[in-house]
Amino acid sequence: MNGGRRTPRTREDGDVPMTTTAELIELSERRSAHNYHPLPVVIHEAQGAWVTDVEGRRFLDCLSGYSALNFGHGNTKIIEAAREQLGRLTLTSRAFFHDQFAAFAAGLGDLTGKDMVLPMNTGAEAVETAIKTARKWGYEVKGVARDRANIIVMEDNFHGRTTTIVSFSTDPDARGGYGPYTPGFKVVKYGSVEAIREAIDADTVAVLLEPIQGEAGVLVPPDGYLRQVRELCTEHNVLMIADEIQSGLGRTGETFACDHEGVVPDVYVLGKALGGGVVPVSAVAADADVLGVIRPGQHGSTFGGNPLACAVACAVIDILGTGEYQARSKELGGVLHERLNALVGRGVVAVRGRGLWAGVDVDPSLGSGREISEALMRRGVLAKDTHGSTIRLAPPIVIAEDDLVWAVDQLAGAVEDLAR
Ligand SMILES: *Cc1c(COP(=O)(O)O)cnc(C)c1O
């Protein structure tokens, strides 16, 4: 491997563990469940869009922790907020108030344009919160008969890994072997308004969707889809829940992917980048007629809304408040997609996405997604395949333009390597 665009940094004694990559991988795998199949790189430190492994090799991070690192590794504003808070107060539980909570709730409420927020930690917890909220809203506000509520979800969805969420996954790996499954979900084809219209009945309390399906391969729905879903939900008194955990917070060139169609869902589900790549922070945002159905003792989390999480999320909200990152993602996204589209027909079959987010279908005869990721890694770019021969590219929004161009060149090179 000779990955890394820049000359490898010379290592000072004691700077990194004196263990080799192979040994660390072996030791990591020996005592851990194999629920992931990581690329064979052991990262030691990172700054901006670049990471350095234990051997001093540098790689361009084109995954960004599945968009949890939208604002880059070691973002000064976020790290400073965390550092300041770490030294003062990290946890109170919500049995008490703390002095970071009000700013967080108001900040996120303003960013989403919603009355209320409910903080959790992981994305899956926020999705669970949205599901519970929608059901309770259904019974208390819409008047659905007890235990009759259903929620319409999409084929090829990804909303997390809890038992209820995998119950309505259509991915055999994510779902298989984890039954019995939670009832109350109807799966319909993504991108079809008609399919939702046919599935809606009097007991439907919500439509839950990703405005762009990330794990499915960065699938962008047809133009007008989100707007029509919005209208349909309003017409039938059904909550539109947008899981913006991966698509939101600047990734697509807008604050939320729903913004591209001027759509405001009833419920936003947020996570990933909300924690600035530092701590897990997730949240549900909705108006009081929806989130108000949750009363004391009816839902919660020991760590949800903790002072450290709130301080970090406030820094993230401030960063988004300037609009700079959204604009940068839009602009660099133009460069990314133009360059990627030029590869179509040259080993690349199709390119999808918005802003600094792309799903690239490589000709499957050239190799699996895993093989392409490995070829990219040998060229100094870290990316991750989704399904089949699809590579997802989602670099931190702080990436330099020439680094981005270089990354696409490496993808072209990796495809050529495989074609040889
Ligand atoms: C990652 C993701 C989740 C789950 O988030 P976790 O923090 O891993 O639980 C849910 N929805 C979407 C769209 C995601 O991309």
The ligand as a Gaussian input file, in Angstrom:
#p B3LYP/6-31G(d) Opt

LIG

0 1
 C      -27.521000       6.314000      10.550000
 C      -28.961000       6.450000      10.352000
 C      -29.867000       6.102000      11.374000
 C      -29.429000       5.456000      12.670000
 O      -28.570000       6.241000      13.411000
 P      -27.684000       5.565000      14.573000
 O      -27.058000       6.738000      15.263000
 O      -26.683000       4.676000      13.906000
 O      -28.619000       4.806000      15.429000
 C      -31.214000       6.318000      11.137000
 N      -31.647000       6.855000       9.990000
 C      -30.813000       7.198000       8.994000
 C      -31.359000       7.803000       7.742000
 C      -29.444000       6.987000       9.126000
 O      -28.617000       7.295000       8.127000

